[in-house]
Amino acid sequence: MTSSLAPTASSPRQPDVADADGIPQKRVVPSPRGKMDPLLRDDFQLYVRVGLLLSISIYTAIKVNAVVTDPYLDEVFHIPQAQKYCLMNFRDWDNKITTPPGLYLLSYIYVGFVQVILPIYSFIEAHNPWATFNPTGWDTRPGASSSFTHSSLIHCSTAPLRFLNVIGGSIFLPWLVYEICLYVHSPYHQVIPPAIPVVVVAGPGPGGSLADPKEVEKAKRKTELPPGFEPKEPSLKIDVVEERMNAEASAAQTAMNVALFPLLYFFNNLFYTDVWSTVFVLLAYRSYLQYSPWKSAGWSFISLLFRQTNILWTIFILILSAIRIVKRLHPPAPSSLLNHHALTLNAILGRAGFGGLYDPSVIYSDVSDYLKSILSIAISGYNNLSPVLIAIEPYTYVISLFGLFVWYNGSIALGDKTNHVSTFHPVQLFYFSLFAMLSTPFVFLTNPITLVVTTAKSLLGSPLKAATTVAAALIIAGAVHQFTYTHPFMLADNRHYVFYIWRRTILAHPHAKYAGVPLYLLSSFFVYRQLGLKTPPIPETSRAINPQSSPVIFTTHTITFLLAFLAATAGTLVFAPLVEFRYFVVPWVVWRCHIGIGDGKNERQDGWWKKNRIGGVDLRVWAETVAFLVVHLVTIKIFLEREFKWEGTEGMMRFMW
């Protein structure tokens, strides 16, 4: 597929030239009509990585099912419930299960599909002696450990059900992450937005006269910054085809890394809800990026059938939908998306009065900008109320249905409500930021001197920044002092890693918990600042090829996106009394899909990493791949080989996330 993208004899590659400073620059390779399309998408990079993922996953699944033949830990609840659904017994429910029945409904569909295609496999096996392979745990002959008396349960045993997560985690998950990364990061793969629906509300007030072109143009002028602030177009000449292919390679490798994320990849081998819950959240977000709100709301609803806390990610998409429609009606000045310009409160209120948002980049903002942005959102949302309500309408139905469920059920949890009582636990946010930084430290690698200087300037570079840093440290210390909980479940189960981490850190000394305050502060700064790192806009030469490559499109590195992300993450974590790494999965995946790898504007800071790529992929991303594979191998080896016994219980216990 890539051969059609290579330079041909009729379009020889031009030699590099030097700019005014003597730095070699690449020429833009012309695109002969019919021979080379610089915007032709080629997913070969993804296919290769998905094939490799499947190979690793199937090999690991065979090993796991050969050793752990019986349901383990939470599987003792999930697998019998799925088997009831396989028998079409949809009324019998185990009250110890606290999550909705999405996984069991999906298992019912999956097992039915397997039963349809199995005769084809049997035919091939009968006529080809070499096709006699039976994965361990799928043996359903009389007397086998996985056989059942009812024929409908033949393919609803432990190993087949676990393989459902192999499919979700090794095929669907990387595909979705790949698409999201392209839509978010690549200027060559933008989605062309549909026309804005005509909304006319006569007179002043919420959404007044938004369909009037004169009003729209007036509002747009109000959002522009004073003359002289416009960004200069970079002089860099780029090879459009090469950069597009590098974007695809980088997105494909990021997708593989997210799929290999040890905390999530481990559960490919067990029948848990984590994999498919994440898949449906990403499906909803991908549909939002494709301007398909009703489809996005539909996937959001399905995601709630796997995990109730996914309602927070529905709200996350709702907030982004509201902000996007406002920005489309009143496009912000391109310079406001690239650099920070101090605007007075009156100027911000003036822009908001005409519907324009104040939404600078995260990396150039201080605490005052967050307050200004929140105020701007409130005023702009009110002045664009009608189009905002239309944009968020599909999601309001999902949220309303969820509210009815909570009211009818009396709690957000199903089944065992006594052990799943909500508790205000804000320290979970700091645990998450530290976990995110330690789980993938390579994405933060830059020039060490530059990193120290940048961090010092960002935290202590002015009296306001220093005061903000001190206040943040005091708030974190107060939260640690008042809201550090040790859930009884955490100390009662020595099969999970958090049991040992907690005992060797938080419980090591009465004041040990306060040692984490500076770590929480720095990790929060690095993790959330990383969302603001975006590459510069591409030159006009490339933008002329793809008009959708306007810098206005890149709005995921701004304050409003970070606020929406923090709201969803906080809602997911801060009311959970139990510290469990699995709760971090969806926030981490969304964060990893959106972060920038390096600043992209400082050659001294990121030049070595950018220039020394392998297959068009930053070396930091490759280092992340290797680290995840090593952690996965070690985790699986410990899970399979380090068995221990609990007194008074049958079977062997194992260590796991």
C-alpha positions in Angstrom: 0.0 0.0 0.0 2.9 2.4 0.7 4.4 1.9 -2.7 2.0 4.4 -4.3 3.2 7.0 -1.9 6.9 6.8 -2.8 8.4 9.5 -5.1 8.2 8.4 -8.7 10.5 9.1 -11.6 8.2 11.8 -12.8 8.4 13.5 -9.4 12.0 13.2 -8.2 12.7 14.1 -4.6 14.2 17.6 -4.4 17.4 18.1 -2.4 17.2 19.7 0.9 18.0 23.5 1.1 19.2 25.7 3.9 17.3 28.6 5.4 18.7 32.0 6.3 20.4 30.6 9.3 22.1 27.8 7.4 19.9 25.1 8.9 18.9 22.4 6.3 15.2 22.4 5.5 13.1 20.0 3.5 11.2 21.0 0.4 7.6 20.2 0.0 7.4 17.4 -2.4 4.8 18.2 -5.1 1.9 15.8 -5.4 1.4 14.7 -9.0 -2.3 14.1 -9.7 -3.2 10.4 -9.7 0.3 9.3 -8.5 0.7 10.4 -4.9 -2.0 11.6 -2.6 -0.5 13.2 0.5 -3.7 12.7 2.4 -4.3 9.1 1.5 -4.6 7.2 4.7 -2.6 4.0 5.0 -3.3 1.8 8.1 -0.7 -0.8 7.4 1.3 0.3 10.4 -1.7 -0.5 12.6 -2.3 -3.9 11.0 1.3 -5.0 11.7 1.0 -4.0 15.4 -2.4 -5.5 15.9 -1.0 -8.8 14.5 1.9 -8.7 16.9 -0.5 -7.9 19.8 -2.7 -10.8 18.9 0.3 -13.1 18.8 1.4 -12.1 22.2 -2.1 -12.2 23.6 -3.0 -15.6 22.3 0.3 -17.1 23.5 -0.3 -15.5 27.0 -3.9 -16.7 27.0 -2.8 -20.3 26.3 -0.3 -20.2 29.1 -2.8 -18.7 31.6 -5.6 -21.2 30.7 -3.2 -24.1 31.0 -2.3 -23.1 34.6 -5.4 -21.3 35.9 -8.1 -23.6 34.6 -10.8 -22.6 37.1 -12.4 -19.2 37.6 -10.1 -17.0 39.7 -11.0 -14.2 42.2 -13.9 -12.1 40.7 -14.3 -14.6 37.9 -16.1 -16.8 40.4 -19.0 -14.3 40.2 -18.7 -13.2 36.6 -18.4 -16.6 34.9 -21.4 -18.3 36.5 -23.5 -15.2 35.8 -22.4 -15.2 32.1 -23.3 -18.9 32.0 -26.8 -18.1 33.2 -27.1 -15.7 30.4 -25.8 -18.3 27.9 -28.8 -20.4 29.1 -31.1 -17.4 28.5 -31.7 -17.2 32.2 -31.8 -13.4 32.4 -33.7 -13.0 35.6 -31.4 -14.9 38.0 -28.9 -12.4 39.4 -26.0 -12.8 41.9 -26.4 -10.0 44.5 -22.7 -10.0 45.1 -22.1 -8.5 41.7 -22.1 -4.7 41.8 -21.7 -3.9 38.1 -24.4 -4.0 35.4 -24.9 -7.0 33.1 -23.1 -5.6 30.0 -20.3 -8.1 30.0 -22.8 -11.0 30.3 -25.0 -9.8 27.5 -21.9 -9.4 25.3 -20.8 -12.9 26.2 -24.3 -14.2 25.2 -23.8 -12.6 21.7 -20.2 -13.7 21.5 -21.0 -17.4 22.4 -23.8 -17.4 19.8 -21.4 -16.2 17.2 -18.9 -18.9 18.2 -21.6 -21.6 17.9 -22.3 -20.4 14.4 -18.7 -20.5 13.1 -17.7 -23.6 14.9 -19.2 -26.0 12.3 -16.9 -24.4 9.8 -13.9 -25.1 12.0 -15.2 -28.7 12.5 -15.5 -29.2 8.7 -11.9 -27.9 8.2 -10.7 -30.1 11.1 -12.4 -33.2 9.6 -10.8 -32.7 6.2 -7.4 -31.5 7.3 -5.6 -33.6 9.9 -3.2 -30.7 10.6 -6.1 -28.5 11.9 -6.6 -30.4 15.1 -5.4 -27.8 17.6 -7.7 -27.2 20.6 -6.7 -24.4 23.0 -6.3 -25.5 26.6 -9.6 -25.1 28.5 -11.8 -25.5 25.4 -12.0 -29.3 25.7 -15.7 -30.1 26.1 -15.7 -33.9 25.8 -17.4 -35.8 28.6 -15.3 -35.8 31.7 -13.4 -32.7 30.8 -13.1 -30.1 33.5 -14.8 -27.4 31.3 -17.7 -29.5 30.1 -21.3 -28.7 31.0 -24.5 -30.7 30.9 -26.3 -28.2 28.7 -25.3 -27.9 25.1 -25.5 -24.1 25.2 -22.7 -24.0 27.7 -20.2 -25.9 25.6 -18.6 -22.6 24.4 -19.5 -20.6 27.6 -16.7 -22.1 29.7 -13.8 -20.3 31.4 -11.3 -20.2 28.5 -13.7 -19.1 25.8 -15.1 -16.3 28.0 -11.6 -15.1 28.8 -10.8 -15.0 25.1 -13.5 -12.4 24.6 -11.2 -10.0 26.4 -8.3 -11.0 24.1 -10.4 -9.8 21.2 -11.4 -6.6 22.8 -8.0 -5.7 24.2 -5.9 -6.7 21.1 -8.1 -5.6 18.2 -10.8 -3.1 19.2 -8.8 -1.2 21.8 -5.7 -0.4 19.6 -7.9 0.4 16.6 -9.9 3.0 18.6 -6.8 4.5 20.2 -5.2 4.7 16.7 -8.1 6.6 15.3 -8.4 8.9 18.3 -4.7 9.8 18.1 -4.9 10.6 14.4 -8.0 12.8 14.9 -6.4 14.6 17.9 -2.7 14.9 16.9 -2.4 14.7 13.1 -3.2 17.7 10.9 -3.4 15.3 8.0 -6.3 13.2 9.4 -8.8 15.8 10.6 -12.6 15.1 10.4 -14.4 17.6 8.2 -17.2 19.0 10.4 -20.7 19.0 9.1 -22.6 22.3 8.6 -23.9 23.9 11.8 -27.7 23.5 12.1 -29.5 26.8 11.6 -30.7 28.1 14.9 -32.5 31.4 15.0 -33.7 32.9 18.2 -35.2 36.3 17.6 -33.9 39.2 19.7 -31.3 39.4 22.4 -30.8 36.7 25.0 -29.5 33.1 25.0 -28.5 32.2 21.4 -29.9 35.3 19.9 -29.5 35.7 16.2 -26.7 33.2 15.9 -27.7 32.2 12.4 -27.2 35.8 11.2 -23.9 35.9 9.3 -23.4 39.5 10.4 -23.7 38.6 14.0 -21.4 35.7 13.6 -18.8 37.9 11.9 -19.2 40.5 14.6 -18.6 38.0 17.3 -15.6 36.6 15.5 -14.0 40.0 15.3 -14.5 40.4 19.0 -12.5 37.3 19.7 -9.5 38.4 17.7 -6.5 39.8 19.5 -5.0 43.2 18.8 -2.8 43.6 15.7 0.8 42.4 16.2 -0.1 39.3 18.2 -0.8 37.0 15.3 1.6 34.1 15.1 4.2 34.1 12.4 3.9 31.3 9.9 6.9 28.9 10.5 9.5 28.9 7.7 10.0 25.1 8.0 9.5 23.3 4.7 8.2 19.8 5.2 7.7 16.6 3.2 3.9 16.2 3.4 3.8 12.5 2.6 6.6 11.7 5.0 5.1 13.6 7.8 1.7 12.1 7.3 3.2 8.6 7.3 5.1 9.5 10.5 1.9 10.6 12.1 0.3 7.2 11.3 3.3 5.3 12.6 3.3 7.3 15.8 -0.4 6.8 16.3 -0.1 3.1 15.6 2.8 2.7 18.1 0.9 4.7 20.7 -2.2 2.5 20.1 0.0 -0.6 20.7 1.4 1.0 23.9 -2.0 1.7 25.3 -3.1 -1.8 24.5 0.0 -3.1 26.2 -0.5 -0.9 29.3 0.2 -3.5 32.0 -2.7 -2.6 34.2 -5.2 -3.1 31.4 -3.4 -5.8 29.3 -3.2 -8.2 32.3 -7.0 -8.4 32.3 -7.1 -9.6 28.7 -6.4 -13.0 30.3 -9.3 -12.9 32.8 -13.0 -12.5 32.5 -13.3 -9.0 34.0 -15.2 -5.9 32.8 -12.2 -3.5 32.4 -11.3 -4.2 28.8 -14.8 -3.8 27.2 -15.7 -1.0 29.5 -12.8 1.0 28.2 -13.6 -0.1 24.6 -17.1 1.4 24.7 -15.9 4.6 26.3 -13.5 5.0 23.5 -16.1 4.2 20.9 -18.3 7.0 22.4 -15.4 9.4 22.3 -14.4 8.5 18.8 -17.9 9.1 17.6 -17.8 12.5 19.2 -14.6 13.3 17.3 -16.4 12.3 14.1 -19.3 14.7 14.8 -21.8 11.9 15.3 -23.5 12.9 18.6 -26.3 10.3 18.5 -24.0 7.5 17.8 -21.7 8.7 20.6 -24.6 8.9 23.0 -25.5 5.3 22.0 -22.1 4.0 22.8 -22.1 6.0 26.0 -25.3 4.2 27.1 -23.8 0.8 26.3 -20.6 1.7 28.3 -22.9 2.2 31.3 -23.9 -1.4 31.1 -20.3 -2.3 31.9 -19.3 0.2 34.6 -21.6 2.8 36.3 -18.7 5.3 36.7 -18.6 5.6 32.9 -21.4 8.2 33.3 -18.6 10.6 34.2 -17.1 10.1 30.7 -20.5 10.7 29.2 -20.6 14.1 31.0 -17.0 14.6 29.8 -18.1 14.3 26.2 -21.2 16.4 26.9 -19.0 19.3 28.1 -16.7 19.0 25.1 -19.7 19.0 22.8 -20.9 22.2 24.3 -17.5 23.9 24.1 -17.0 22.8 20.5 -20.3 24.2 19.2 -19.5 27.6 20.8 -16.0 27.6 19.2 -17.4 26.7 15.8 -19.9 29.5 16.0 -17.3 32.0 17.3 -13.9 30.8 16.2 -11.1 31.9 18.6 -8.1 33.7 17.3 -5.5 31.2 16.2 -2.9 32.9 18.3 -4.9 32.4 21.5 -4.5 28.6 20.9 -0.8 28.8 20.5 0.4 31.4 23.0 -0.8 33.0 26.2 -1.7 36.7 26.0 -2.7 38.4 29.2 -6.2 39.8 28.7 -8.0 42.0 31.1 -11.1 40.7 32.8 -13.1 43.3 30.9 -11.8 42.1 27.6 -12.7 38.5 28.5 -16.2 39.5 29.5 -16.5 41.4 26.3 -15.5 38.4 24.2 -17.8 36.1 26.3 -20.7 38.6 25.8 -20.4 38.0 22.0 -20.2 34.2 22.6 -16.4 33.9 22.3 -14.6 31.7 24.8 -11.4 32.6 26.6 -9.5 29.3 26.2 -5.7 29.6 26.2 -3.3 26.7 26.1 -2.6 24.9 29.3 1.1 25.3 29.0 0.9 29.1 28.9 -1.7 29.6 31.6 -1.6 30.4 35.3 -4.3 30.1 38.0 -6.0 33.3 37.0 -6.5 32.0 33.5 -8.5 29.1 34.8 -10.8 31.4 36.7 -11.2 33.6 33.7 -11.9 30.6 31.5 -14.5 29.2 33.9 -16.2 32.6 33.9 -16.0 32.8 30.1 -17.6 29.3 29.8 -20.5 30.3 31.9 -21.2 33.5 30.0 -20.6 32.1 26.6 -22.7 29.1 27.3 -25.6 31.3 28.4 -25.3 33.5 25.3 -25.3 30.4 23.1 -27.8 28.4 25.0 -30.0 27.2 22.1 -27.2 25.7 20.0 -25.5 24.3 23.1 -28.7 22.5 24.1 -29.0 21.1 20.6 -25.4 19.9 20.7 -25.7 18.1 24.0 -29.3 16.8 23.6 -28.3 13.1 22.9 -26.2 12.9 26.0 -28.9 14.4 28.2 -31.1 11.4 27.5 -28.4 9.0 28.6 -27.7 11.0 31.8 -31.5 11.2 32.5 -31.9 7.4 32.1 -28.9 6.9 34.4 -30.5 9.3 37.0 -33.7 7.2 36.9 -31.7 4.0 37.5 -30.0 5.5 40.5 -33.3 6.8 41.9 -35.0 3.4 41.3 -32.0 1.3 42.6 -31.4 3.6 45.6 -27.6 3.6 44.9 -25.2 3.7 42.1 -24.0 0.2 43.0 -25.9 -3.0 42.2 -25.9 -6.0 44.5 -23.6 -5.6 47.6 -24.3 -2.0 48.5 -23.0 -2.1 52.1 -19.4 -2.6 51.0 -19.6 0.0 48.2 -20.6 3.2 50.0 -19.3 6.4 48.4 -16.7 8.3 50.5 -15.1 11.6 49.8 -11.6 10.6 48.9 -9.8 13.5 47.0 -6.4 12.0 47.6 -7.3 9.6 44.8 -6.5 12.3 42.3 -3.0 12.6 43.6 -2.6 8.9 43.6 -3.6 8.9 39.9 -1.2 11.7 38.9 1.7 9.9 40.7 0.7 6.6 39.1 0.5 8.2 35.6 3.9 9.7 35.9 5.5 6.5 37.2 3.8 4.2 34.8 5.1 5.9 31.7 8.1 8.2 32.7 9.6 8.1 29.2 7.0 10.6 27.8 8.4 13.2 30.1 12.0 12.8 29.0 13.6 16.1 27.7 16.9 17.9 28.2 17.4 17.6 32.0 18.6 21.2 32.4 15.8 22.6 30.4 13.3 20.4 32.4 14.6 21.8 35.7 14.6 25.4 34.5 11.1 25.1 32.9 9.7 23.5 36.0 11.2 26.1 38.3 9.9 29.0 36.1 6.4 27.4 35.9 6.1 26.8 39.7 8.1 29.7 41.1 8.7 32.1 38.2 6.6 35.0 39.5 5.0 36.0 42.9 1.6 34.7 41.7 3.1 31.4 40.5 5.0 31.0 43.8 1.9 31.8 45.8 -0.1 29.3 43.8 2.5 26.6 44.3 2.6 27.1 48.0 -1.2 27.2 48.2 -1.4 24.0 46.1 1.1 22.3 48.4 -0.9 23.3 51.5 -4.2 22.0 49.9 -2.5 18.7 49.1 -1.1 18.4 52.6 -4.5 19.2 54.1 -6.2 16.6 51.9 -3.6 14.0 52.8 -4.0 14.7 56.5 -7.8 14.6 56.5 -8.7 12.2 53.8 -6.1 9.4 53.7 -8.2 6.2 54.1 -7.2 2.6 54.5 -10.0 0.5 53.3 -10.4 -2.8 55.2 -10.5 -4.7 51.9 -7.1 -3.4 51.0 -5.4 -4.9 54.0 -7.5 -8.1 54.0 -6.4 -9.3 50.6 -2.7 -9.9 50.0 -3.2 -11.1 46.4 -3.1 -7.5 45.1 0.1 -5.4 44.7 -1.6 -2.4 46.4 -1.6 -4.4 49.6 2.2 -4.5 49.7 2.7 -0.9 48.3 0.4 0.5 51.0 2.1 -1.3 53.8 5.6 -0.3 52.7 4.7 3.4 52.1 1.6 4.9 53.8 1.6 2.5 56.8 5.4 2.4 57.2 5.4 5.3 59.6 2.7 7.4 61.2 3.9 10.4 59.2 4.9 8.6 56.1 1.9 9.7 54.2 3.1 13.3 54.2 6.3 12.4 52.4 4.1 12.0 49.3 3.0 15.7 49.3 5.9 17.0 47.1 5.6 14.0 44.9 1.9 14.6 44.4 2.6 18.3 43.6 5.3 17.6 41.0 3.4 14.6 39.4 0.2 16.7 39.1 2.2 19.5 37.5 3.9 17.1 35.0 0.9 14.9 34.2 -1.6 17.7 33.6 0.8 20.0 31.9 1.6 17.3 29.4 -1.9 17.7 28.0 -0.8 21.2 26.9 2.2 20.1 24.9 1.2 20.4 21.2 3.3 20.7 18.0 3.2 24.0 16.2 0.7 24.5 13.4 1.9 23.2 10.1 2.9 25.7 7.4 0.5 27.2 4.9 2.1 25.0 2.2 0.6 22.0 3.9 -2.5 23.6 5.1 -3.4 24.5 1.5 -3.5 20.8 0.8 -5.7 20.0 3.8 -7.9 23.1 4.7 -9.0 21.2 7.9 -5.5 21.6 9.3 -6.3 25.0 10.8 -4.9 25.5 14.3 -8.4 26.2 15.5 -9.1 22.5 15.2 -6.5 21.8 17.8 -8.4 22.5 21.0 -7.6 19.5 23.2 -4.5 21.2 24.7 -6.5 24.1 26.2 -7.9 24.9 29.6 -11.4 23.9 28.8 -10.3 20.4 27.8 -8.2 20.0 31.0 -11.1 21.2 33.1 -13.5 18.6 31.5 -10.9 15.9 31.9 -10.3 16.8 35.6 -14.0 16.8 36.2 -14.5 13.3 34.8 -11.4 11.9 36.5 -12.4 13.4 39.8 -15.9 12.1 39.6 -14.5 8.6 38.8 -12.0 8.5 41.6 -12.8 10.8 44.5 -15.9 9.0 45.7 -14.2 5.6 45.8 -13.0 4.7 49.3 -10.9 1.7 48.0 -7.6 2.5 46.4 -7.6 0.1 43.4 -5.4 0.6 40.3 -8.1 -0.7 38.0 -10.0 2.5 38.7 -7.2 4.4 37.0 -7.6 2.6 33.6 -10.0 4.9 31.7 -8.5 8.2 33.0 -5.1 7.0 32.1 -6.1 5.8 28.6 -7.8 9.1 27.8 -4.8 11.0 29.1 -2.3 9.0 27.1 -4.3 9.5 23.9 -4.1 13.3 24.3 -0.6 14.1 25.7 2.1 15.6 23.6 5.4 13.9 23.5 7.8 16.8 24.0 7.1 20.4 23.4 7.9 20.2 19.7 9.0 23.9 19.6 12.3 23.8 21.4 15.0 22.1 19.4 17.4 22.2 22.4 14.8 20.5 24.5 13.5 17.8 22.1 15.8 17.9 19.1 17.7 14.8 19.9 14.5 12.7 20.4 12.9 14.2 17.4 15.8 13.6 15.0 16.6 10.1 16.2 13.4 8.3 15.3 12.9 4.6 14.4 10.3 4.1 11.7 9.0 7.6 12.2 8.3 7.0 15.9 9.9 9.0 18.7 12.4 7.0 20.7 10.5 7.8 23.9 7.5 5.9 22.6 9.6 2.9 21.7 11.1 2.9 25.2 7.5 2.9 26.6 6.8 -0.2 24.5 9.8 -2.1 25.8 9.0 -1.1 29.4 5.4 -2.2 29.1 6.4 -5.6 27.6 8.9 -6.2 30.3 6.3 -5.4 33.0 3.7 -7.6 31.3 6.1 -10.6 31.2 7.1 -10.2 34.8 3.5 -9.7 36.0 2.3 -12.8 34.1 5.3 -14.9 35.3 4.6 -13.9 38.9 0.9 -14.6 38.5 1.5 -18.1 37.1 4.5 -19.3 39.1 4.3 -17.6 42.5 1.4 -19.5 44.1 0.6 -19.5 47.8 -2.1 -21.1 50.0 -4.8 -19.5 52.2 -5.7 -21.5 55.2 -9.3 -22.7 55.1 -9.7 -22.1 51.4 -9.4 -24.4 48.4 -7.2 -23.7 45.4 -4.0 -21.7 45.1 -3.8 -17.9 45.5 -1.9 -15.7 43.0 -0.5 -12.2 42.9 -2.2 -9.8 40.5 -3.0 -6.1 40.0 
